[in-house]
Amino acid sequence: MVFSSLHFLFLFFPAVMLLHLVVPKGLKNPVLLAASVYFYAWGEPVYVGLMLLSIAYNYVAGLQLGVRTRPSARRATLVAALAVNLGVLGFFKYAGFLVDTLNGALGLRIRAAQLPLPIGISFYTFQALSYVIDVYRGKAKPQRSLVDFATYIAMFPQLVAGPIVKYADIEAQLKKRSTSLAQCGQGLERVILGLAKKVLLANNLGLLCDAARAVSQRTVLTCWLGAAAYALQIYFDFSGYSDMAIGMGRMLGFGFAENFDYPYLSRSVTEFWRRWHMSLSGWFRDYVYIPLGGNRVRAGRHVLNLLAVWMLTGLWHGASWNFVLWGLYYGLLLILEKYATGRALARLPGWASRACTLLLVTVGWVIFSNTDFAQMRAALGGLVGVGCAGFADGAFLYLLRGNLLLLVVSVLCCGQGLRKWQLRLTGRFPIAATALFAALLVACTAFLVHNSYNPFLYFRF
């Protein structure tokens, strides 16, 4: 079940909200947990048991880490938890990739089991890891209630696509939370904004991207149009889902941290990754980068730390070499900014540094979106004219004219202006704002009724 489906929007979520509001406080978490298990089973019935086993194991590991015992015993418990969680993630997500790599490198014929990737396994595994690590470090107390812990891991708003929520951030809310009419209204507004990003912008940008890539004799501008459409699509696709998750969390009484902060306004790659998928960036910073020494080490070690973190970041996104290359691409860019180009970039006018950053990010998305290296080379070459049939042609102009309004609105929505305008409208003219959100919901519903194209790019991660 995806958020941008009619069943979820008009049956599942309203029913869950109604039950959550009317049941006593002691039953709110059981209701939310039962709804979350149903939500996961709707799209992944085979792997519900895997998620529940992960919850049970990490619950017990947390209790063991909370017991005052010898440091060596606590370390052993932590190491076992890391091994089990990463082992399960590695088996389902990377076993086939590893076998294919060995077969290609050594000429072997090992056959790997073709297992479907459990939806959301990267997200709920990282949440479980953050919990056991924080309990070991003494930053969080072990959760004594299995239902409360299971609710934290399996909560449907953030289960399949994040944001990655740290246990310490919502520990108090698991025990005691309240919802008000104003809070529900704010959450609903956020849900509708996220839905509009996903359905009205991301889905149509995906159609444009597919159309640009399908042109048989592509020109330079057609290649750039396809790359730009994908960059916009993945932003509105993922940030739209994050908005919906944050909004639903607010309606349920939870305060999830922001996951995107207008990343395409960044003046450097470093700033971009402080604004894009912030929960993932923060996870790798807190649990990988800083334990490796962060930037408090010599330059050579710092370079290795950055490369290691970004290779792992790339692998987190998928079991394919293009994701590894994408991660290393960003690792090298960050190293260059730190030791070579950072000061020069900072001296540029704001528009110039933003343009340079956006150019580098767009090239990165070309690497990210092409798992086939031949297609990747062709796509990257097309950006500089290699293998292209000229600079522009009628096919490019046709695609541009047909999607000009979509592109203009998408670019405007990447900035803060429309959001500020919406907030002023909500504050000064609440009736007009309500009408606007109602119109957005009607438009999204109409699109979902009449169009079957409704992908979600981050489901495979």
Phi, psi and chi 1 to 4 in degrees:
 res  aa     phi    psi   chi1   chi2   chi3   chi4
   1 MET       -  129.2 -165.2 -173.0  -48.7      -
   2 VAL  -108.9  154.8  -64.4      -      -      -
   3 PHE   -59.8  -37.5  -65.4  167.0      -      -
   4 SER   -90.4   49.1   54.2      -      -      -
   5 SER  -125.8  150.1   67.4      -      -      -
   6 LEU   -64.3  -37.5  -64.1  174.6      -      -
   7 HIS   -61.1  -44.7  179.9   88.8      -      -
   8 PHE   -67.4  -46.3  179.1   87.9      -      -
   9 LEU   -69.0  -36.4  -68.5  170.0      -      -
  10 PHE  -114.1   -4.9  -64.2  105.1      -      -
  11 LEU  -123.7  -62.6  -68.6  176.0      -      -
  12 PHE   -64.1  -57.8  176.2   81.0      -      -
  13 PHE   -65.5  -43.7 -174.5   62.5      -      -
  14 PRO   -59.3  -38.0  -25.8   35.6      -      -
  15 ALA   -66.6  -42.0      -      -      -      -
  16 VAL   -64.4  -43.6  173.2      -      -      -
  17 MET   -61.3  -43.0  -87.7  -59.1  -55.1      -
  18 LEU   -63.1  -47.2  179.9   60.6      -      -
  19 LEU   -62.0  -43.0  -81.9  173.5      -      -
  20 HIS   -62.4  -34.7 -172.1  -93.4      -      -
  21 LEU   -75.0  -34.5  -73.3  171.5      -      -
  22 VAL   -93.6  -23.0  -60.2      -      -      -
  23 VAL   -76.3  156.2  -61.9      -      -      -
  24 PRO   -62.0  160.7  -19.1   29.7      -      -
  25 LYS   -56.4  -37.6  -69.7 -176.2  178.1 -180.0
  26 GLY   -67.6  -15.3      -      -      -      -
  27 LEU  -105.5   -2.8  -67.2  178.6      -      -
  28 LYS   -62.9  -46.0  -70.2 -173.2 -177.4  -62.0
  29 ASN   -67.1  -43.4  -77.0   -7.7      -      -
  30 PRO   -58.1  -40.5  -28.3   36.2      -      -
  31 VAL   -64.3  -44.8  164.6      -      -      -
  32 LEU   -65.1  -38.9 -175.0   52.0      -      -
  33 LEU   -65.8  -45.4  175.2   59.3      -      -
  34 ALA   -61.8  -41.3      -      -      -      -
  35 ALA   -64.4  -38.1      -      -      -      -
  36 SER   -68.6  -39.9  -62.0      -      -      -
  37 VAL   -64.9  -41.5  172.2      -      -      -
  38 TYR   -62.3  -43.2  173.6   82.2      -      -
  39 PHE   -58.7  -45.1  170.5   84.0      -      -
  40 TYR   -70.0  -40.3 -166.7   80.0      -      -
  41 ALA   -66.4  -26.4      -      -      -      -
  42 TRP   -58.3  -42.3  178.5  -85.2      -      -
  43 GLY  -105.2  -15.6      -      -      -      -
  44 GLU  -143.8   60.3 -160.4   73.1  -74.1      -
  45 PRO   -64.2  -29.2   22.0  -32.6      -      -
  46 VAL   -65.7  -34.2  175.4      -      -      -
  47 TYR  -105.0   12.3  -71.2  129.2      -      -
  48 VAL   -60.2  -42.9  170.4      -      -      -
  49 GLY   -60.5  -37.8      -      -      -      -
  50 LEU   -62.6  -44.6  177.2   66.6      -      -
  51 MET   -63.8  -42.1 -178.0 -175.8   69.2      -
  52 LEU   -66.7  -36.9  -65.2  177.3      -      -
  53 LEU   -64.8  -40.8  -76.6  173.5      -      -
  54 SER   -60.7  -43.0  174.0      -      -      -
  55 ILE   -61.8  -47.6  -70.7  169.9      -      -
  56 ALA   -62.8  -43.9      -      -      -      -
  57 TYR   -63.4  -46.9  175.6   81.2      -      -
  58 ASN   -70.8  -28.6  -73.9  -73.1      -      -
  59 TYR   -62.9  -47.1  168.6   73.3      -      -
  60 VAL   -66.3  -41.0  172.4      -      -      -
  61 ALA   -60.7  -40.1      -      -      -      -
  62 GLY   -63.2  -41.7      -      -      -      -
  63 LEU   -63.1  -41.4  -67.5  178.7      -      -
  64 GLN   -64.8  -39.3  -69.2  176.2  -25.9      -
  65 LEU   -69.5  -22.5  -72.0  168.4      -      -
  66 GLY   -82.7  -10.1      -      -      -      -
  67 VAL   -81.7  134.8  174.9      -      -      -
  68 ARG   -73.6  108.3  -67.6 -175.7  177.7 -180.0
  69 THR  -145.7 -173.4 -176.0      -      -      -
  70 ARG   -63.0  143.0  -61.9 -171.3  -49.4  -84.8
  71 PRO   -54.4  -37.3  -26.0   34.6      -      -
  72 SER   -64.8  -36.6   59.0      -      -      -
  73 ALA   -68.4  -40.1      -      -      -      -
  74 ARG   -65.5  -41.7  -63.6 -175.1   74.0 -111.5
  75 ARG   -61.9  -40.3  -78.6 -164.6  -61.4  -89.3
  76 ALA   -63.4  -40.3      -      -      -      -
  77 THR   -63.4  -43.4  -59.2      -      -      -
  78 LEU   -63.6  -47.1  175.8   64.4      -      -
  79 VAL   -59.2  -42.2  169.9      -      -      -
  80 ALA   -62.6  -42.3      -      -      -      -
  81 ALA   -63.8  -42.7      -      -      -      -
  82 LEU   -62.0  -44.5  -65.2  176.1      -      -
  83 ALA   -64.0  -43.7      -      -      -      -
  84 VAL   -66.3  -49.5  169.1      -      -      -
  85 ASN   -63.2  -48.7  -78.2  -71.9      -      -
  86 LEU   -70.0  -31.8  -66.5  176.0      -      -
  87 GLY   -64.8  -44.0      -      -      -      -
  88 VAL   -65.3  -45.1  171.0      -      -      -
  89 LEU   -60.5  -44.9  178.4   62.0      -      -
  90 GLY   -64.3  -39.4      -      -      -      -
  91 PHE   -63.8  -49.0  175.0   76.5      -      -
  92 PHE   -77.0  -30.5  -77.3   98.8      -      -
  93 LYS   -99.3  -30.1 -166.5  166.9 -176.1  177.0
  94 TYR  -123.4   -5.1  -56.3  106.6      -      -
  95 ALA   -61.5  -48.4      -      -      -      -
  96 GLY   -62.0  -39.9      -      -      -      -
  97 PHE   -62.0  -43.8  170.7   62.8      -      -
  98 LEU   -64.8  -43.8  178.4   60.2      -      -
  99 VAL   -63.0  -45.2  169.3      -      -      -
 100 ASP   -61.7  -38.8  -69.1  -17.6      -      -
 101 THR   -65.3  -44.0  -59.3      -      -      -
 102 LEU   -64.8  -41.5  -70.4  174.1      -      -
 103 ASN   -60.7  -43.4  -72.9  -17.0      -      -
 104 GLY   -69.0  -37.2      -      -      -      -
 105 ALA   -79.6  -35.4      -      -      -      -
 106 LEU  -111.6    1.2  -56.9  176.7      -      -
 107 GLY    70.3   26.9      -      -      -      -
 108 LEU   -85.8  171.2  -57.1  175.8      -      -
 109 ARG  -130.1   42.7  -65.2 -176.3  177.8  179.1
 110 ILE   -70.1  134.7  -56.6  172.9      -      -
 111 ARG  -101.3  126.9  -64.5 -176.8   63.7 -178.0
 112 ALA  -101.9  144.2      -      -      -      -
 113 ALA   -65.2  132.1      -      -      -      -
 114 GLN   -88.1   86.4  -59.7  -61.7  -44.2      -
 115 LEU   -99.9  134.6  -63.2  172.6      -      -
 116 PRO   -66.4  145.8   24.1  -32.3      -      -
 117 LEU   -75.3  123.4  179.0   65.3      -      -
 118 PRO   -59.8  128.8  -23.3   34.2      -      -
 119 ILE   -62.2  132.1  -66.6  172.9      -      -
 120 GLY    77.1    5.7      -      -      -      -
 121 ILE   -63.1  -34.4 -171.6  170.6      -      -
 122 SER   -65.4  -37.7  -63.4      -      -      -
 123 PHE   -73.7  -49.7  -70.8   94.8      -      -
 124 TYR   -74.3  -24.9   70.9   69.9      -      -
 125 THR   -68.9  -41.9  -60.8      -      -      -
 126 PHE   -66.7  -34.5  -90.5   33.7      -      -
 127 GLN   -66.2  -42.3  -71.0 -159.1  174.7      -
 128 ALA   -63.4  -41.0      -      -      -      -
 129 LEU   -63.1  -43.0  -76.1  170.1      -      -
 130 SER   -62.8  -35.5   69.0      -      -      -
 131 TYR   -64.7  -52.9  167.5   74.0      -      -
 132 VAL   -66.8  -35.0  -65.9      -      -      -
 133 ILE   -67.8  -42.4  -66.8  171.7      -      -
 134 ASP   -67.6  -35.9  -78.2   -6.7      -      -
 135 VAL   -64.9  -42.5  171.2      -      -      -
 136 TYR   -61.7  -40.5  173.9   78.6      -      -
 137 ARG   -76.3  -11.1  -68.3  173.8  173.6  176.1
 138 GLY    83.3   12.9      -      -      -      -
 139 LYS   -86.2  -11.4  -66.4 -176.4  176.0 -179.5
 140 ALA  -145.8  148.9      -      -      -      -
 141 LYS   -89.8  144.6  -64.6  179.5  179.8 -180.0
 142 PRO   -62.9  138.9   20.7  -31.4      -      -
 143 GLN   -80.7  121.9  175.3   56.2 -106.0      -
 144 ARG   -82.1  -25.2  -57.3  -67.7  175.1 -177.1
 145 SER   -91.3  120.2  167.5      -      -      -
 146 LEU   -63.9  -37.9  177.1   58.3      -      -
 147 VAL   -64.2  -44.3  170.5      -      -      -
 148 ASP   -64.2  -41.8  -70.4   -3.6      -      -
 149 PHE   -66.1  -43.1  178.8   72.9      -      -
 150 ALA   -62.6  -36.2      -      -      -      -
 151 THR   -63.5  -41.4  -57.9      -      -      -
 152 TYR   -59.7  -45.4  158.8   65.6      -      -
 153 ILE   -73.9  -44.1  -64.1  -68.3      -      -
 154 ALA   -96.3    0.5      -      -      -      -
 155 MET   -51.0  118.9 -161.0 -174.0  -47.6      -
 156 PHE   -61.8  -31.8   71.0   85.6      -      -
 157 PRO   -58.0  -35.8  -27.3   36.5      -      -
 158 GLN  -115.4   14.2   44.5   78.0   48.3      -
 159 LEU   -71.8  -46.5  175.3   59.7      -      -
 160 VAL   -98.8  -15.0  -62.1      -      -      -
 161 ALA  -146.7   16.9      -      -      -      -
 162 GLY    76.5 -168.2      -      -      -      -
 163 PRO   -64.4  155.3   24.1  -33.0      -      -
 164 ILE   -71.2  114.8  -59.3  170.8      -      -
 165 VAL  -101.8  126.4  179.5      -      -      -
 166 LYS   -77.5  140.1  -68.0 -178.1  179.7  179.7
 167 TYR   -58.2  -42.3  173.0   74.7      -      -
 168 ALA   -60.6  -27.3      -      -      -      -
 169 ASP   -74.0  -25.0  -68.5  -19.5      -      -
 170 ILE  -125.6   12.9   64.1  167.6      -      -
 171 GLU   -55.6  -47.0  179.5  179.9    5.6      -
 172 ALA   -67.2  -35.2      -      -      -      -
 173 GLN   -71.2  -25.1  -63.3  162.0   21.0      -
 174 LEU   -65.7  -31.6  -74.7  166.8      -      -
 175 LYS   -86.6  -40.6  -73.4  -64.6 -177.1 -174.8
 176 LYS  -147.8  120.7 -176.1  179.1 -179.8 -179.1
 177 ARG  -149.5  158.9   59.4 -174.8 -179.1  -86.5
 178 SER  -138.4  155.5   60.1      -      -      -
 179 THR  -129.5  140.8   55.2      -      -      -
 180 SER  -119.7  167.6   64.7      -      -      -
 181 LEU   -61.7  -41.4 -175.1   60.7      -      -
 182 ALA   -63.9  -41.2      -      -      -      -
 183 GLN   -64.3  -42.1 -169.0  174.3  -14.4      -
 184 CYS   -64.5  -39.0  -73.3      -      -      -
 185 GLY   -64.0  -44.0      -      -      -      -
 186 GLN   -63.2  -41.5  -67.4  167.8   -0.5      -
 187 GLY   -64.8  -40.8      -      -      -      -
 188 LEU   -64.5  -40.2 -177.5   59.0      -      -
 189 GLU   -58.6  -42.8  -72.4 -179.7   -2.3      -
 190 ARG   -65.7  -38.7 -169.3   69.9  178.9  -91.5
 191 VAL   -62.0  -44.9  169.8      -      -      -
 192 ILE   -67.4  -40.1  -66.1  173.2      -      -
 193 LEU   -61.0  -43.8  -77.5  176.1      -      -
 194 GLY   -64.6  -40.3      -      -      -      -
 195 LEU   -62.3  -41.7 -178.6   66.6      -      -
 196 ALA   -64.2  -40.6      -      -      -      -
 197 LYS   -57.4  -45.9  -80.0 -175.1  179.3 -178.5
 198 LYS   -71.2  -50.6  171.6   69.7 -177.2   76.6
 199 VAL   -82.9  -47.0  172.4      -      -      -
 200 LEU   -82.6  -32.0  -58.1 -178.8      -      -
 201 LEU  -101.8  -62.1  -63.2 -179.0      -      -
 202 ALA   -59.5  -45.5      -      -      -      -
 203 ASN   -62.9  -41.9  -74.2    0.5      -      -
 204 ASN   -72.8  -33.7  -73.9  -63.4      -      -
 205 LEU   -65.6  -34.7  -72.6  161.8      -      -
 206 GLY   -63.3  -39.5      -      -      -      -
 207 LEU   -63.6  -41.0  -67.7  171.7      -      -
 208 LEU   -64.3  -43.4  171.8   57.8      -      -
 209 CYS   -60.3  -46.5  179.6      -      -      -
 210 ASP   -61.9  -40.3  -68.9  -15.2      -      -
 211 ALA   -65.2  -41.1      -      -      -      -
 212 ALA   -65.2  -39.9      -      -      -      -
 213 ARG   -72.8  -22.2  -69.4  177.1  174.0  178.5
 214 ALA   -83.3  -10.5      -      -      -      -
 215 VAL   -63.4  126.7  173.5      -      -      -
 216 SER   -69.5  -44.7   56.3      -      -      -
 217 GLN  -110.5   85.0  -64.6  -67.8  -36.5      -
 218 ARG   -79.8  145.4  -71.4 -177.5  -66.9  176.6
 219 THR  -102.4  174.6   61.5      -      -      -
 220 VAL   -59.1  -47.3  173.9      -      -      -
 221 LEU   -68.5  -30.9  -70.7 -175.2      -      -
 222 THR   -64.9  -40.9  -55.9      -      -      -
 223 CYS   -62.7  -42.6  -68.5      -      -      -
 224 TRP   -68.2  -35.0  -83.9  105.1      -      -
 225 LEU   -63.6  -43.5 -179.0   61.7      -      -
 226 GLY   -64.5  -41.0      -      -      -      -
 227 ALA   -65.5  -43.0      -      -      -      -
 228 ALA   -65.7  -39.8      -      -      -      -
 229 ALA   -62.9  -39.5      -      -      -      -
 230 TYR   -68.1  -41.5 -176.8   83.6      -      -
 231 ALA   -59.1  -41.7      -      -      -      -
 232 LEU   -71.4  -40.2  -68.3  167.3      -      -
 233 GLN   -59.9  -49.3  178.1 -164.2    6.3      -
 234 ILE   -67.3  -31.0 -163.7  168.7      -      -
 235 TYR   -67.3  -51.3  169.3   60.6      -      -
 236 PHE   -72.0  -30.6  -70.3  116.0      -      -
 237 ASP   -62.6  -52.3 -172.7   81.4      -      -
 238 PHE   -80.1  -43.5 -166.0   18.7      -      -
 239 SER   -67.7  -30.6   69.3      -      -      -
 240 GLY   -63.7  -43.6      -      -      -      -
 241 TYR   -64.2  -40.0 -103.3   75.7      -      -
 242 SER   -63.1  -41.7  -67.8      -      -      -
 243 ASP   -59.8  -43.5  -75.2  -18.0      -      -
 244 MET   -65.1  -40.8  -65.7 -177.8   74.3      -
 245 ALA   -63.3  -44.6      -      -      -      -
 246 ILE   -64.8  -41.7  -67.7  167.8      -      -
 247 GLY   -64.9  -44.1      -      -      -      -
 248 MET   -66.2  -38.9  -74.1 -174.7  -75.5      -
 249 GLY   -59.4  -42.2      -      -      -      -
 250 ARG   -63.4  -39.7 -172.2  172.1  -62.6  169.8
 251 MET   -66.5  -26.8  -65.1  173.9   73.4      -
 252 LEU   -91.3   -1.4  -67.3  166.4      -      -
 253 GLY    98.4    9.3      -      -      -      -
 254 PHE  -106.4  146.6  -68.0   94.4      -      -
 255 GLY  -110.6   91.2      -      -      -      -
 256 PHE   -80.4  143.6  -62.1  156.2      -      -
 257 ALA   -70.1  154.5      -      -      -      -
 258 GLU   -64.4  149.9  -65.6  -65.7  -27.1      -
 259 ASN  -114.7  -18.9 -150.3   22.5      -      -
 260 PHE  -138.5  142.6  -69.8   85.9      -      -
 261 ASP  -137.5   66.0 -176.9   21.0      -      -
 262 TYR    47.5   62.3  -56.8  100.4      -      -
 263 PRO   -65.0  -27.0   22.6  -34.0      -      -
 264 TYR   -78.0    3.2  -70.4  154.8      -      -
 265 LEU   -95.5    3.9  -61.1 -179.8      -      -
 266 SER   -66.6  146.2  -57.1      -      -      -
 267 ARG   -99.8    1.9  -63.6 -173.8   58.3  175.4
 268 SER  -159.1  163.2   66.9      -      -      -
 269 VAL   -66.3  -36.9  172.8      -      -      -
 270 THR   -57.3  -46.5  -57.4      -      -      -
 271 GLU   -66.3  -36.6 -176.9 -177.0   -7.9      -
 272 PHE   -56.5  -43.8  173.9   78.9      -      -
 273 TRP   -80.3   -4.6  -80.1  103.5      -      -
 274 ARG   -86.7  -12.3  -70.5  172.7 -176.8  157.0
 275 ARG  -112.4  -21.0  -68.2  170.4  173.1 -100.6
 276 TRP  -100.7  131.5  177.7  -80.9      -      -
 277 HIS    42.2   58.8 -159.6  -10.4      -      -
 278 MET   -63.1  -29.7  -65.1 -174.0  -71.1      -
 279 SER   -68.0  -36.2   62.6      -      -      -
 280 LEU   -72.0  -44.9  179.4   66.9      -      -
 281 SER   -58.7  -42.9  -58.9      -      -      -
 282 GLY   -65.9  -36.0      -      -      -      -
 283 TRP   -62.9  -50.1 -163.8   97.0      -      -
 284 PHE   -65.2  -33.9  -86.4  104.5      -      -
 285 ARG   -64.6  -47.5  179.6 -165.7   63.9 -130.1
 286 ASP   -76.7  -33.2  -65.8  -18.7      -      -
 287 TYR  -111.3   -7.1  -59.6  107.6      -      -
 288 VAL  -127.9  -57.3 -178.8      -      -      -
 289 TYR   -63.9  -51.9 -179.4   64.2      -      -
 290 ILE   -66.1  -43.7  -68.9  176.4      -      -
 291 PRO   -59.6  -28.5  -28.6   37.0      -      -
 292 LEU   -75.4  -10.8  -73.2  174.2      -      -
 293 GLY   119.1  -12.7      -      -      -      -
 294 GLY    56.6 -133.6      -      -      -      -
 295 ASN  -103.0   12.1   57.5    3.3      -      -
 296 ARG   -93.2   34.4  -57.1 -178.4  -54.8  -83.9
 297 VAL  -133.7  176.7  -67.9      -      -      -
 298 ARG   -65.9  161.0  -67.3 -178.9  179.2  179.4
 299 ALA   -57.2  -43.6      -      -      -      -
 300 GLY   -61.3  -44.0      -      -      -      -
 301 ARG   -67.4  -36.5  176.1   62.3 -176.5  -85.4
 302 HIS   -62.9  -40.4 -176.4 -138.4      -      -
 303 VAL   -61.7  -44.6  167.5      -      -      -
 304 LEU   -63.8  -38.9  -70.1  177.1      -      -
 305 ASN   -60.7  -45.5  -71.8  -11.2      -      -
 306 LEU   -64.2  -43.9  -75.0  171.5      -      -
 307 LEU   -64.3  -40.5  -70.0  176.2      -      -
 308 ALA   -64.5  -46.5      -      -      -      -
 309 VAL   -62.5  -42.2  166.9      -      -      -
 310 TRP   -78.9  -26.9  -76.8   97.7      -      -
 311 MET   -65.2  -42.6 -176.3 -176.7   72.0      -
 312 LEU   -66.1  -37.6  -67.9  172.7      -      -
 313 THR   -61.5  -42.1  -57.4      -      -      -
 314 GLY   -62.9  -46.9      -      -      -      -
 315 LEU   -62.8  -33.7  -89.1  174.9      -      -
 316 TRP   -56.9  -34.4 -179.8   88.9      -      -
 317 HIS   -75.7  -20.3  -76.9   84.5      -      -
 318 GLY   171.7  156.5      -      -      -      -
 319 ALA   -89.3   75.1      -      -      -      -
 320 SER  -157.5  148.4  176.9      -      -      -
 321 TRP   -67.4  -23.8  -78.2  108.4      -      -
 322 ASN   -66.7  -30.8   71.9  -60.8      -      -
 323 PHE   -72.2  -36.2  -65.7  119.8      -      -
 324 VAL   -62.5  -45.5  177.7      -      -      -
 325 LEU   -61.9  -40.8 -179.8   60.4      -      -
 326 TRP   -61.9  -43.4  176.0   76.3      -      -
 327 GLY   -64.1  -43.9      -      -      -      -
 328 LEU   -66.6  -33.9  -67.4  175.5      -      -
 329 TYR   -56.9  -46.9  168.1   79.0      -      -
 330 TYR   -71.4  -34.8  -87.9  109.9      -      -
 331 GLY   -59.1  -44.4      -      -      -      -
 332 LEU   -66.7  -40.0  -69.3  171.6      -      -
 333 LEU   -61.9  -41.6  -71.7  179.1      -      -
 334 LEU   -68.8  -36.4  -68.8  166.6      -      -
 335 ILE   -64.9  -43.0  -69.6  166.2      -      -
 336 LEU   -62.4  -42.5  -74.3  172.9      -      -
 337 GLU   -62.9  -38.6  -79.8 -168.8   -0.4      -
 338 LYS   -70.3  -40.4  176.3   67.2  176.7  178.7
 339 TYR  -114.3   -6.3  -67.3  103.4      -      -
 340 ALA  -138.4  -59.5      -      -      -      -
 341 THR  -100.3   -6.6   63.2      -      -      -
 342 GLY   -59.1  -47.0      -      -      -      -
 343 ARG   -66.7  -40.7  -67.8 -178.3  179.6  178.8
 344 ALA   -63.7  -40.1      -      -      -      -
 345 LEU   -65.0  -37.8 -168.4   64.4      -      -
 346 ALA   -67.7  -26.3      -      -      -      -
 347 ARG   -81.5  -12.4  -72.8 -164.8  -67.7  -93.1
 348 LEU   -70.7  153.8  -68.7  175.7      -      -
 349 PRO   -58.3  154.9  -19.9   29.8      -      -
 350 GLY   -55.2  -44.3      -      -      -      -
 351 TRP   -63.9  -36.2   66.3  -92.5      -      -
 352 ALA   -70.9  -44.3      -      -      -      -
 353 SER   -66.8  -35.9   58.4      -      -      -
 354 ARG   -66.5  -40.0  -71.4 -170.7  177.9   95.1
 355 ALA   -65.0  -42.7      -      -      -      -
 356 CYS   -61.8  -44.5  -70.6      -      -      -
 357 THR   -64.1  -43.4  -58.1      -      -      -
 358 LEU   -64.5  -37.1 -167.4   55.3      -      -
 359 LEU   -61.8  -47.5  176.8   66.3      -      -
 360 LEU   -64.6  -39.8  -67.0  170.9      -      -
 361 VAL   -66.0  -40.9  168.6      -      -      -
 362 THR   -63.4  -41.8  -57.3      -      -      -
 363 VAL   -61.0  -40.3  171.6      -      -      -
 364 GLY   -59.8  -39.2      -      -      -      -
 365 TRP   -67.3  -28.9  -71.2  131.4      -      -
 366 VAL   -64.1  -43.2  174.4      -      -      -
 367 ILE   -63.2  -43.6  -61.5  171.4      -      -
 368 PHE   -62.5  -38.8 -177.3   90.8      -      -
 369 SER   -89.1   -6.1   62.5      -      -      -
 370 ASN  -116.4  101.5  -72.7  -81.4      -      -
 371 THR   -76.2  -22.2   56.0      -      -      -
 372 ASP   -89.3  123.9 -177.3   85.9      -      -
 373 PHE   -68.4  -30.7  -86.7   76.0      -      -
 374 ALA   -65.2  -43.9      -      -      -      -
 375 GLN   -65.9  -36.4  -65.7  177.9   -6.4      -
 376 MET   -63.7  -45.8 -175.4 -165.6  -58.8      -
 377 ARG   -60.2  -42.0  -74.2 -165.8  -62.4  -90.0
 378 ALA   -64.6  -41.4      -      -      -      -
 379 ALA   -67.3  -44.1      -      -      -      -
 380 LEU   -67.2  -40.3  -69.1  171.9      -      -
 381 GLY   -63.2  -36.5      -      -      -      -
 382 GLY   -62.3  -28.6      -      -      -      -
 383 LEU   -66.7  -23.2  -60.7 -179.7      -      -
 384 VAL  -114.7   12.9  -66.9      -      -      -
 385 GLY    95.2   -2.0      -      -      -      -
 386 VAL   -73.0  123.7  176.6      -      -      -
 387 GLY    75.3   12.9      -      -      -      -
 388 CYS   -95.5  155.7  -71.2      -      -      -
 389 ALA   -96.7   53.8      -      -      -      -
 390 GLY   104.7 -173.0      -      -      -      -
 391 PHE   -89.9  -41.9 -174.1   71.6      -      -
 392 ALA  -154.2  157.6      -      -      -      -
 393 ASP  -152.8 -172.5   62.6    0.4      -      -
 394 GLY   -64.6  -34.8      -      -      -      -
 395 ALA   -63.3  -41.0      -      -      -      -
 396 PHE   -63.8  -46.1  163.1   73.4      -      -
 397 LEU   -63.9  -35.7  -66.8  175.0      -      -
 398 TYR   -63.7  -47.4  173.0   79.4      -      -
 399 LEU   -64.5  -40.0  -70.7  173.5      -      -
 400 LEU   -65.5  -47.4 -177.1   63.2      -      -
 401 ARG   -62.7  -41.2  -76.8 -163.7  -61.0  -93.6
 402 GLY   -70.9  -18.2      -      -      -      -
 403 ASN  -126.2   16.1  -65.0  -83.8      -      -
 404 LEU   -62.8  -45.2 -174.3   58.1      -      -
 405 LEU   -62.3  -43.2  178.3   60.9      -      -
 406 LEU   -58.4  -44.9  170.5   65.6      -      -
 407 LEU   -66.6  -42.3  -69.0  168.3      -      -
 408 VAL   -63.4  -47.2  170.1      -      -      -
 409 VAL   -63.1  -40.0  171.8      -      -      -
 410 SER   -63.7  -44.4  -61.8      -      -      -
 411 VAL   -63.0  -42.5  170.1      -      -      -
 412 LEU   -62.4  -37.2  -70.0  174.8      -      -
 413 CYS   -74.5  -10.9  -72.3      -      -      -
 414 CYS   -76.8  -17.5  -72.4      -      -      -
 415 GLY   -98.8 -178.0      -      -      -      -
 416 GLN   -93.1   -8.7  -60.0  177.3    1.6      -
 417 GLY   -61.3  -49.6      -      -      -      -
 418 LEU   -65.7  -36.6  -73.1 -179.1      -      -
 419 ARG   -65.8  -42.0  177.3   61.8  173.2  163.6
 420 LYS   -64.0  -40.5  -69.6  179.0  178.8  177.9
 421 TRP   -63.5  -41.3  176.1   81.4      -      -
 422 GLN   -64.2  -40.8  176.5 -101.3  -46.8      -
 423 LEU   -65.5  -40.2  -69.7  173.6      -      -
 424 ARG   -64.3  -40.6  -75.2 -162.3  -64.7  -91.4
 425 LEU   -63.1  -42.9 -179.2   67.2      -      -
 426 THR   -63.1  -39.1  -57.9      -      -      -
 427 GLY   -73.2  -39.1      -      -      -      -
 428 ARG   -93.9  -36.0  -62.9  179.1 -177.9  178.3
 429 PHE  -131.1   72.0  -53.8  101.1      -      -
 430 PRO   -60.0  -33.0   19.5  -31.0      -      -
 431 ILE   -67.5  -43.4  -64.0  177.6      -      -
 432 ALA   -63.6  -39.2      -      -      -      -
 433 ALA   -63.9  -41.5      -      -      -      -
 434 THR   -61.5  -42.0  -60.0      -      -      -
 435 ALA   -63.1  -38.7      -      -      -      -
 436 LEU   -64.0  -45.6  174.1   62.1      -      -
 437 PHE   -66.8  -36.7  -78.6  106.0      -      -
 438 ALA   -63.0  -41.3      -      -      -      -
 439 ALA   -64.3  -39.6      -      -      -      -
 440 LEU   -62.7  -42.3  -79.4  176.0      -      -
 441 LEU   -64.4  -41.5 -178.5   58.2      -      -
 442 VAL   -63.2  -43.2  169.4      -      -      -
 443 ALA   -63.2  -43.0      -      -      -      -
 444 CYS   -63.3  -42.7  -68.2      -      -      -
 445 THR   -62.9  -43.1  -56.8      -      -      -
 446 ALA   -60.8  -41.3      -      -      -      -
 447 PHE   -64.1  -43.0 -174.9   92.9      -      -
 448 LEU   -67.7  -32.8  -69.6  172.4      -      -
 449 VAL   -69.6  -39.4  168.1      -      -      -
 450 HIS  -100.3   -3.0  -66.8  -69.6      -      -
 451 ASN  -131.4  134.2  -67.6  -86.1      -      -
 452 SER   -92.3  -10.5   59.7      -      -      -
 453 TYR   -79.7  105.7 -175.0   83.1      -      -
 454 ASN  -149.6   60.1 -171.1   28.5      -      -
 455 PRO   -77.1  163.7   31.6  -34.9      -      -
 456 PHE  -133.7  111.2  178.1   44.6      -      -
 457 LEU   -63.9  -33.4  -60.7  179.9      -      -
 458 TYR   -86.7    1.1  -97.1   71.0      -      -
 459 PHE   -60.7  -33.6 -103.5  156.8      -      -
 460 ARG   -78.6   -3.6   59.9  176.0  172.9  168.1
 461 PHE  -100.0      -  -53.6  133.8      -      -
